[in-house]
Amino acid sequence: MKNIERLNKIKRIRTWANWNMGLSILFMFVGMGFFLYFRGTGLQSSFQMLFLILLMISFFMMMIGTVLYMISGMVSTSAPVVECPSCHKATKMLGKEDACMFCGQPLRLDEERAQEKKA
């Protein structure tokens, strides 16, 4: 497992979005489970409010995850593509310092441009 500090920034945004969507689906299932388990009992009215709250939280988490995926996609289209010196694969960079998407090698955009100017 890679160290989180050496993850690519685009990959990190996508990971947050994925966890957000997964937790929102979990909240929906938990809320539905409470609602169905206590259906027909005297406690149904109190758990309807819990069901509604969990559904609203999961809806907002799903929207946040969708926005994060959209942002990572838009940022990914304008990110410069550089070649990683250790694994020799093309990777996208955000900012001047980032990590390789595949091997986690720290990269600097200034060094890459200096090497391109020499060639």
Secondary structure as UniProt FT lines:
FT   HELIX           4..6
FT   HELIX           9..37
FT   TURN            38..40
FT   TURN            42..43
FT   HELIX           44..78
FT   STRAND          81..83
FT   TURN            85..87
FT   STRAND          90..92
FT   STRAND          97..99
FT   TURN            101..103
FT   STRAND          106..108
FT   HELIX           109..118
//
